[in-house]
Amino acid sequence: MPLLDIRDLHVAFPSGRREVEALRGVDLTLERGERLGVVGESGAGKSMLAFAILDLIAPPGRITAGSIFFDGRDILRLPEPAIRDIRGNRISMIFQDPMMTLNPVLTIGTQMIETLRAHRDISKAAARRLSVERLKQVSIPSAESRIDAYPHELSGGLRQRVVIAIALLTEPEIIIADEPTTALDVTIQAEIMALILRLCRENNVGLILITHDLGVVAEVTERLMIMYAGLCVEAGPTRRLIDAPAHPYTRGLLGALPQKARRGARLDQIPGSMPPITALPSGCAYHPRCPLATARCAAEAPAFRAGVACHHAERAESRA
């Protein structure tokens, strides 16, 4: 049985007299220690999926259908105390911007100690010792003194390391990393991703890495899920999807990578932009941007079969 098993998940928000769906029937599984990448443009529903897993959809948004089984229990049917025991304890999250995650008026140590004591029966002294150990684990120099620093006294890279240390405090079984390097300099991004990968391997922690960067997931993840307009349009082993993409959208994302371009040539790009959830096109949501689109694509939404949702998957794969 997978550690995390999501089936037919729907999330909706009111819009005037109707509801619009931000997630439209998403399935996802994660085994213990497995590393899954969730990729797509802004607005695809990646972060919404993460918030749904943690039951953090802000009203008036709500989960309207589906199930989220964690370790055999459906999170959506648990009482709030049981959900709190999972959230931040057995499932931790690393957000995009550490300055939005960390409290600017509290020291790093205070925030780490409060996190531990919220989930563990532990003294302040023991919590401080464990916090220092975690700061050392994420390679923060002079951890014994840095624990008393305020967030603004640390660089962006060190702040993100602190956020990772906090995520590891309770020895979670799953870490959800939502664009964990977006706010960092390019020179620091590779270090942070290497750190997350090493820590997950050492601690057998499952990872859900949410990003728009296929280059990153190619180095870090074992399995890949491509999202578009609130749906999973392709899923499978990372190497297979990168070597032989079956969906035109996956192929478009790969074609836009800088390393794919010829020297001096313009980068390929997908025309247009992701449709808003309030104005999704009929049929396949991707068809207005798809080079393989036919009248059938505009009229009929494709079913998800053999790891892909596309009427012309074989044509897309042959052109990859």
C-alpha positions in Angstrom: 0.0 0.0 0.0 1.4 3.4 -0.9 2.3 5.8 1.9 0.2 8.5 0.2 -2.7 7.6 -2.1 -4.8 10.4 -3.7 -7.8 9.5 -5.8 -10.1 11.7 -8.0 -9.3 14.9 -6.0 -11.4 18.0 -6.8 -10.9 21.5 -5.3 -13.4 24.2 -6.2 -13.8 28.0 -5.5 -17.0 30.0 -5.8 -17.1 32.4 -8.8 -20.2 34.4 -9.0 -23.2 32.0 -9.0 -21.1 29.0 -9.9 -18.1 27.1 -8.6 -14.9 26.7 -10.7 -12.5 23.8 -10.2 -8.8 24.4 -9.5 -8.2 20.6 -9.3 -10.3 18.4 -11.6 -9.8 14.8 -10.6 -6.2 14.4 -9.7 -4.7 11.0 -8.8 -1.3 10.6 -7.1 0.6 7.9 -5.2 3.9 8.1 -3.3 5.8 5.2 -1.8 8.0 5.4 1.3 11.2 7.1 0.4 10.1 7.8 -3.2 10.9 11.1 -4.9 8.1 12.5 -7.1 8.3 15.7 -9.2 5.1 17.7 -10.0 5.7 20.0 -12.9 3.7 22.6 -14.8 3.3 26.3 -15.4 1.9 28.8 -12.9 -1.8 28.1 -12.5 -1.5 24.4 -13.3 -2.7 23.5 -9.8 0.6 22.3 -8.3 0.6 24.4 -5.1 -3.2 23.8 -4.7 -2.4 20.0 -4.7 0.1 20.6 -1.9 -2.3 22.6 0.2 -5.0 20.0 -0.3 -2.7 17.2 0.9 -2.2 19.2 4.1 -5.9 20.2 4.3 -4.9 23.8 4.1 -7.3 25.0 1.4 -8.4 28.4 2.5 -12.1 29.2 2.5 -14.1 29.8 0.4 -12.2 27.2 -1.5 -13.0 23.6 -0.5 -12.3 20.0 -1.4 -15.4 18.8 -3.2 -14.6 15.2 -4.0 -12.0 12.5 -3.7 -9.8 10.9 -1.1 -6.4 11.5 0.4 -5.1 8.4 2.1 -2.0 8.7 4.3 -0.7 5.6 5.9 -4.0 3.9 5.3 -6.2 6.7 6.8 -8.3 9.2 4.7 -7.1 12.7 5.9 -10.3 14.2 4.7 -12.4 12.2 7.1 -10.2 12.7 10.2 -11.0 15.1 13.1 -8.9 18.3 13.3 -6.6 17.0 16.1 -5.7 14.0 14.1 -5.0 16.2 11.0 -2.8 18.5 13.1 -0.8 15.4 14.2 0.0 14.7 10.6 0.4 18.2 9.3 3.9 19.6 10.1 4.7 16.4 12.0 4.5 13.4 9.6 4.1 15.5 6.5 6.2 18.7 6.4 6.4 21.4 3.8 9.1 23.7 2.5 7.7 26.9 0.9 9.1 29.0 -1.9 10.1 32.1 0.2 11.7 31.5 3.6 10.9 35.1 4.6 7.2 34.3 4.2 7.6 31.1 6.3 9.8 32.4 9.2 8.5 34.8 11.8 10.7 37.9 11.5 10.3 38.9 15.2 11.3 35.5 16.7 14.8 34.0 16.7 15.4 30.9 14.7 15.8 28.9 17.9 12.5 30.1 19.3 10.7 29.0 16.1 12.4 25.6 16.0 11.7 24.9 19.7 8.1 25.9 19.4 7.7 23.6 16.4 9.2 20.7 18.3 7.2 21.2 21.5 3.9 21.5 19.5 4.4 17.9 18.3 6.6 16.3 21.0 6.6 16.0 24.8 10.1 17.5 25.2 11.8 20.0 27.4 13.1 23.4 26.1 16.7 22.3 26.7 16.3 19.1 24.8 14.4 20.8 22.0 17.2 23.4 21.7 19.9 20.6 21.5 17.9 18.8 18.8 17.4 22.1 16.9 21.2 22.7 16.9 21.7 19.2 15.6 19.3 19.8 12.7 21.0 23.1 11.8 24.3 21.2 11.6 22.6 18.5 9.5 21.7 21.1 6.9 25.3 22.5 6.9 24.7 25.8 8.7 28.1 27.0 10.0 28.3 28.0 13.7 24.9 26.5 14.4 25.3 27.0 18.2 25.3 30.8 17.7 23.1 31.0 14.5 20.2 29.5 16.4 19.9 32.8 18.3 19.8 34.9 15.1 16.7 36.5 13.6 15.8 35.6 10.0 16.9 38.9 8.6 20.4 38.4 9.9 20.8 35.4 7.6 21.4 35.2 3.9 18.7 33.8 1.6 20.5 30.5 1.3 20.9 30.1 5.0 17.3 31.0 5.6 16.2 28.3 3.2 18.5 25.8 5.0 16.8 26.8 8.3 13.4 26.1 6.7 14.6 22.7 5.6 16.0 22.1 9.1 12.5 22.9 10.6 10.9 20.6 8.1 13.2 17.8 9.3 12.7 18.5 13.1 9.9 16.0 13.6 11.4 13.3 11.4 8.6 13.4 8.8 7.8 10.6 6.4 7.0 13.0 3.5 8.4 16.4 2.6 6.5 18.6 0.2 8.9 21.2 -1.4 7.0 23.9 -3.2 9.5 25.7 -5.6 12.1 25.5 -2.8 14.8 27.4 -4.7 12.8 30.1 -6.5 13.8 32.9 -4.1 17.5 32.0 -4.2 20.5 33.0 -6.4 21.3 30.6 -9.2 24.6 29.7 -7.5 22.8 28.6 -4.3 20.0 26.7 -6.0 22.0 23.6 -6.9 23.4 23.4 -3.3 19.9 23.5 -1.8 18.6 20.8 -4.2 21.6 18.6 -3.5 21.0 19.1 0.2 17.3 18.1 0.0 18.2 15.0 -2.1 20.9 13.9 0.3 18.6 14.4 3.4 15.7 12.5 1.8 18.0 9.6 0.9 19.7 9.4 4.3 16.4 9.5 6.2 14.2 7.5 3.7 11.8 10.5 3.5 9.4 10.7 0.6 9.6 13.9 -1.4 7.1 15.7 -3.5 9.0 18.4 -5.4 6.8 21.0 -7.0 8.5 23.1 -9.7 8.2 24.4 -13.2 11.8 23.4 -14.0 12.1 20.0 -15.7 15.9 20.3 -15.5 15.7 20.2 -11.7 13.4 17.2 -11.5 15.5 15.3 -14.0 18.3 15.3 -11.4 16.3 14.8 -8.3 13.2 12.7 -8.8 12.4 9.1 -9.7 8.9 9.7 -11.0 7.2 12.6 -12.7 3.7 14.1 -12.9 2.9 16.8 -15.4 0.0 19.1 -14.6 -2.0 21.4 -16.8 -5.1 23.4 -15.9 -5.9 21.4 -12.8 -5.3 18.0 -14.3 -2.5 15.4 -14.5 -1.8 15.1 -18.3 1.1 12.7 -18.1 2.8 10.6 -15.4 5.5 8.0 -15.2 9.2 7.3 -14.5 11.2 10.6 -14.8 13.7 9.3 -17.3 11.1 7.8 -19.6 9.0 11.1 -19.7 12.1 13.1 -20.5 13.5 10.7 -23.1 10.1 9.9 -24.8 7.4 12.4 -23.8 3.9 11.2 -24.9 2.0 14.4 -24.3 2.5 17.5 -26.5 2.6 19.7 -23.4 5.4 17.7 -21.9 7.2 17.9 -25.2 6.7 21.6 -25.2 8.1 22.0 -21.7 11.2 20.0 -22.7 11.7 21.9 -25.9 11.8 25.2 -24.0 14.8 24.1 -21.9 17.9 26.2 -22.7 20.1 23.2 -23.1 17.8 22.0 -25.9 18.4 25.0 -28.1 21.1 25.2 -30.7 23.8 27.8 -30.1 22.7 31.2 -31.2 19.1 30.0 -32.0 15.9 31.2 -30.3 14.4 29.0 -27.6 11.3 27.0 -28.6 8.3 28.1 -26.6 4.7 27.0 -26.1 2.5 29.7 -27.7 -0.1 31.4 -25.6 -0.6 30.9 -21.9 -2.4 28.7 -19.3 -6.1 29.4 -19.3 -7.6 30.7 -16.1 -9.8 28.3 -14.2 -12.8 30.6 -14.8 -12.4 30.3 -18.6 -11.3 26.7 -19.4 -11.8 25.8 -23.1 -14.0 22.9 -24.1 -12.6 19.4 -24.7 -8.8 19.2 -23.9 -7.8 22.3 -22.0 -4.5 22.3 -23.9 -5.9 22.2 -27.4 -5.7 26.0 -28.1 -1.9 25.8 -27.7 -1.3 22.3 -29.1 0.3 21.7 -32.5 -1.4 18.4 -32.8 -5.0 19.6 -32.0 -7.9 18.5 -34.1 -11.7 19.0 -34.0 -11.9 16.0 -31.6 -9.6 17.7 -29.1 -11.8 20.8 -29.0 -15.0 18.7 -28.5 -13.9 15.8 -26.3 -11.7 15.7 -23.2 -9.2 12.8 -23.4 -9.3 10.1 -20.8 -6.1 9.3 -18.8 -4.8 6.0 -20.2 -1.4 4.3 -20.0 0.0 7.3 -18.1 -1.1 10.1 -20.5 -4.3 12.1 -21.3 -4.1 12.9 -25.0 -6.0 11.8 -28.1 -2.7 11.9 -30.1 -0.2 10.6 -27.6 1.5 8.3 -30.2 2.0 11.2 -32.6 3.5 13.3 -29.9 5.9 10.5 -28.8 7.0 9.9 -32.4 7.8 13.6 -32.8 9.8 13.8 -29.5 
